[in-house]
Amino acid sequence: METQTHTQDQTFRLGTRRSPLAMAQAGEARDRLAKAHGIDPAHIEIVAVTASGDRIQDRALAEIGGKALWTKELDAWLASGEIDFAVHSAKDVETLRPEGFAIGAVLEREDVRDVLVGAASIAALPQGAVVGTSAPRRAAQLLHARPDCKVVTFRGNVATRLARLAAGEADATFLAAAGLRRLGEAGTGHPLDAEHWLPAPGQAAILVECRADDARTRAFLSAIDDAPSRDAVLAERALLAGLGGNCHSPVAVLTRAEGGELVMRAALYSPDGAEHVEGEARFAAGDARGPARLAADLLARAAPAIAVHFGGPGG
């Protein structure tokens, strides 16, 4: 009750991208915070920005600046104090973040699976199918499983990609199950088994970032921090740090809790899918050395066509 009383008359400014999915995630974070603190959601003001990544739709993200295009406008607002915290899709947040920022909360993780729209399974895709995606991971996984397929660049929000698919620009495309659920479209497409089709690092998790020295906001956000989800997401970000990858680096990972520890399985690919390497590690939650060891093992066994896309620790 003390926390509720403390926040009753305070207003927090929540920054988000303006895309439909980002707004849905911001609304989810706001509602969870309001419920946790027993306050009116009106005390949390949603401040939206059109991110560079949303404005540029005709090129792959890796070609025009990478994940920073999703975060740079919100980063500037957060650093200047125009917003108190920012809500992001965890998979869209760069591994190396500006000094002075902190992860205030990771919301309970949603369904991590990818969804294939246009066919019942990867095997069911017609010979020579054209598949739309802008994700190097999805493209490499597809070409590894089905080298006969052709990949074309699909960017834009969920509605845009579904419209392009309906217009016949491709035979199929991939979407995230979590994003579809958050947009009220959970029945769209066919989910792919995450054990065989590993998701992206951070997929399906909502990450909330604030200024590290803002004790008031950090205390406010802690009420919706889901420890198991935070453990898994931080472990996957530690794997990325150990790999030294970038937006051109096809990497997939699945992390699950088992017997009080985390079990992480990861795979690296060459962009054309011809080469891949997999590995698994078990480690205690919060132990960044476990993901780092897995990263080192994968890079040590990776073919040159894979290794060239990863710089290693600090890369």
C-alpha positions in Angstrom: 0.0 0.0 0.0 2.9 2.3 0.6 4.0 2.1 -3.1 0.4 2.8 -4.2 0.1 5.9 -2.0 3.5 7.2 -3.3 2.5 7.0 -6.9 -1.1 8.1 -6.8 -0.4 11.7 -7.7 2.6 11.2 -9.9 2.6 11.1 -13.7 5.1 9.1 -15.7 5.9 9.5 -19.4 6.2 6.3 -21.4 8.0 6.6 -24.7 7.2 4.2 -27.6 7.3 3.9 -31.3 4.1 4.8 -33.1 3.6 1.5 -35.0 0.5 -0.5 -34.1 2.4 -3.3 -32.4 4.6 -0.9 -30.4 1.5 1.0 -29.3 -0.1 -2.3 -28.2 3.0 -3.1 -26.2 3.1 0.3 -24.6 -0.5 -0.1 -23.6 0.2 -3.5 -22.1 3.1 -2.0 -20.1 1.0 0.9 -18.9 -1.9 -1.4 -17.9 0.4 -3.7 -16.0 1.9 -0.8 -14.1 -1.4 0.7 -13.3 -2.7 -2.6 -11.9 0.5 -3.3 -10.0 0.4 0.1 -8.3 -3.4 0.5 -8.0 -3.4 3.7 -9.9 -5.4 5.2 -12.8 -3.7 4.4 -16.2 -4.1 8.1 -16.9 -1.1 8.7 -14.6 1.1 7.0 -17.3 1.2 9.2 -20.4 2.1 7.4 -23.6 4.4 9.6 -25.8 4.8 8.2 -29.3 7.5 8.8 -31.9 7.8 7.7 -35.5 11.1 5.9 -35.5 13.5 6.0 -38.5 13.0 2.2 -38.9 9.3 2.8 -39.4 9.8 5.6 -41.9 12.1 3.6 -44.2 10.3 0.6 -45.6 12.0 -0.2 -48.9 15.3 -1.6 -47.7 16.4 -4.3 -45.2 17.2 -2.9 -41.7 20.7 -4.2 -41.9 21.4 -2.0 -44.9 20.3 1.3 -43.4 21.7 1.4 -39.8 20.5 -1.7 -38.0 18.6 -1.9 -34.8 19.5 1.7 -33.8 16.8 2.8 -36.2 14.2 1.4 -33.8 15.7 3.1 -30.7 17.6 6.3 -31.5 14.7 8.7 -31.2 13.5 7.2 -28.0 17.1 7.2 -26.7 17.4 10.9 -27.3 14.1 11.6 -25.5 15.1 9.4 -22.5 18.6 10.9 -22.2 17.1 14.5 -22.3 14.4 13.6 -19.7 11.5 14.2 -22.1 10.3 10.7 -21.2 10.8 8.7 -18.0 11.0 5.3 -19.6 10.8 3.6 -23.1 9.1 0.4 -24.1 10.8 -1.8 -26.7 10.6 -5.2 -28.3 13.6 -6.8 -26.7 14.8 -8.3 -30.0 15.0 -4.8 -31.5 17.3 -3.3 -28.8 21.0 -3.3 -29.7 23.3 -5.4 -27.5 25.5 -2.4 -26.6 23.4 0.4 -25.1 24.2 4.0 -24.2 25.8 4.5 -20.8 23.4 5.7 -18.2 20.5 3.5 -19.4 19.2 0.6 -17.4 16.7 -2.2 -18.0 13.9 -1.3 -15.5 11.7 -4.3 -16.3 11.2 -7.2 -18.6 7.5 -8.2 -18.9 6.4 -11.8 -18.8 7.5 -13.3 -22.0 4.9 -14.3 -24.6 5.0 -17.2 -27.1 8.5 -17.2 -28.7 7.5 -19.0 -31.9 7.6 -17.7 -35.4 4.5 -18.1 -37.5 4.6 -19.1 -41.2 1.8 -17.4 -43.2 1.0 -18.9 -46.6 1.8 -22.5 -46.0 1.1 -25.1 -43.2 4.8 -25.8 -42.7 8.3 -25.2 -44.1 8.0 -28.6 -45.9 4.7 -27.7 -47.4 6.1 -24.7 -49.2 5.9 -25.3 -53.0 9.1 -26.0 -54.8 10.9 -22.7 -55.6 8.5 -20.7 -53.3 9.1 -17.0 -52.9 9.2 -16.1 -49.2 9.2 -12.5 -47.9 11.3 -11.5 -44.9 13.9 -8.9 -44.0 15.4 -10.9 -41.1 18.8 -12.5 -41.8 18.0 -15.2 -39.3 14.7 -16.2 -40.9 16.2 -16.1 -44.4 19.2 -18.2 -43.4 17.0 -20.8 -41.5 14.7 -21.0 -44.5 17.5 -21.5 -47.0 19.2 -24.0 -44.8 16.0 -26.1 -44.7 14.8 -25.3 -48.2 17.6 -24.1 -50.5 15.2 -24.2 -53.4 13.2 -21.2 -52.0 13.8 -17.6 -53.0 13.9 -14.8 -50.4 12.6 -11.3 -51.1 12.7 -8.4 -48.7 9.5 -7.8 -46.8 9.5 -4.8 -44.4 6.7 -2.9 -42.7 4.3 -3.6 -39.9 2.2 -6.7 -39.6 -0.7 -5.3 -41.7 1.7 -4.1 -44.4 3.4 -7.5 -44.7 0.1 -9.4 -44.8 -1.2 -7.0 -47.5 1.9 -7.6 -49.6 1.4 -11.3 -49.2 -2.3 -11.0 -50.2 -1.2 -9.0 -53.2 0.9 -11.9 -54.4 4.4 -10.4 -53.9 5.4 -13.7 -52.2 4.0 -17.1 -51.5 4.6 -16.9 -47.8 6.1 -14.8 -45.0 7.1 -15.0 -41.3 5.6 -13.2 -38.4 6.1 -13.5 -34.6 3.4 -15.3 -32.7 3.7 -12.8 -29.8 3.1 -9.8 -32.1 0.1 -11.4 -33.7 -1.5 -12.1 -30.3 -0.8 -8.6 -29.1 -2.6 -7.3 -32.2 -5.6 -9.6 -31.7 -4.6 -11.8 -34.6 -3.6 -15.0 -32.8 -5.3 -17.3 -35.4 -3.2 -16.1 -38.3 -0.7 -18.5 -39.9 0.9 -21.7 -38.6 3.3 -21.6 -35.6 6.6 -23.3 -36.1 8.0 -25.5 -33.4 10.5 -23.5 -31.5 12.6 -26.6 -30.7 13.3 -27.1 -34.4 12.9 -23.5 -35.7 14.8 -21.5 -33.0 13.5 -17.9 -32.5 15.5 -14.6 -32.4 17.3 -13.5 -29.3 14.8 -11.6 -27.1 11.8 -12.6 -29.2 8.4 -12.2 -27.6 9.7 -10.1 -24.7 8.9 -6.5 -23.9 11.8 -4.6 -22.4 11.4 -1.4 -20.5 14.4 1.0 -20.3 15.0 4.0 -18.0 17.8 6.2 -16.9 20.1 4.3 -14.5 20.2 7.2 -12.0 16.4 7.6 -11.9 15.6 5.8 -8.7 11.9 6.9 -8.7 11.3 5.3 -12.1 13.3 2.2 -11.4 11.3 1.5 -8.3 8.1 2.1 -10.2 9.0 -0.3 -13.0 10.3 -3.0 -10.7 6.6 -3.9 -9.9 6.2 -5.5 -13.4 9.6 -7.1 -13.8 9.2 -10.8 -14.4 12.4 -12.5 -13.0 12.3 -15.6 -15.3 11.8 -13.6 -18.4 14.5 -11.1 -17.4 16.9 -14.0 -16.7 16.3 -15.5 -20.2 16.5 -12.2 -22.0 19.7 -11.1 -20.3 21.2 -14.5 -21.0 20.4 -14.1 -24.7 21.8 -10.6 -24.8 25.0 -12.0 -23.1 25.2 -14.6 -25.9 25.0 -11.8 -28.5 27.7 -9.8 -26.7 29.9 -12.9 -26.8 29.3 -13.5 -30.5 29.9 -9.9 -31.5 27.2 -10.1 -34.1 25.3 -7.3 -36.0 22.2 -7.0 -38.0 23.7 -9.0 -40.8 24.5 -11.9 -38.4 22.0 -14.8 -38.6 21.7 -16.1 -35.0 18.8 -18.0 -33.4 18.4 -19.1 -29.7 16.0 -20.8 -27.4 16.4 -20.5 -23.6 14.3 -22.4 -21.1 14.3 -22.8 -17.4 15.0 -26.4 -16.2 15.9 -27.6 -12.7 16.7 -24.1 -11.3 19.1 -23.4 -14.2 18.8 -22.1 -17.7 19.3 -24.3 -20.8 20.3 -22.4 -23.9 20.4 -23.8 -27.4 21.8 -21.6 -30.2 22.5 -21.8 -33.9 24.6 -19.6 -36.2 24.2 -19.6 -40.0 25.8 -18.3 -43.1 23.5 -15.8 -44.8 22.8 -18.3 -47.6 21.9 -21.0 -45.1 24.5 -23.4 -46.6 26.5 -23.6 -43.3 25.3 -23.7 -39.8 26.6 -24.7 -36.3 24.6 -25.5 -33.2 25.4 -25.8 -29.5 23.8 -26.0 -26.0 24.8 -24.8 -22.6 23.4 -25.1 -19.1 24.2 -22.4 -16.5 22.8 -20.6 -13.5 20.5 -17.6 -14.1 22.4 -14.4 -14.0 25.7 -16.1 -14.9 26.8 -14.3 -18.1 29.8 -16.6 -18.3 27.5 -19.4 -19.5 26.3 -17.6 -22.6 29.9 -16.4 -23.2 31.2 -19.9 -23.2 28.5 -21.1 -25.6 29.4 -18.1 -27.9 33.1 -19.0 -27.8 32.3 -22.7 -28.6 30.1 -21.8 -31.5 32.6 -19.4 -33.0 35.4 -22.0 -32.6 33.4 -24.5 -34.6 31.9 -22.1 -37.1 32.9 -22.4 -40.8 34.5 -19.3 -42.3 31.3 -18.4 -44.1 29.6 -18.0 -40.7 32.5 -16.7 -38.6 33.0 -13.7 -40.9 29.7 -12.3 -39.7 30.6 -12.4 -36.0 33.3 -10.4 -34.3 33.5 -12.2 -31.0 33.5 -10.4 -27.6 33.6 -6.7 -28.1 33.2 -7.2 -31.9 
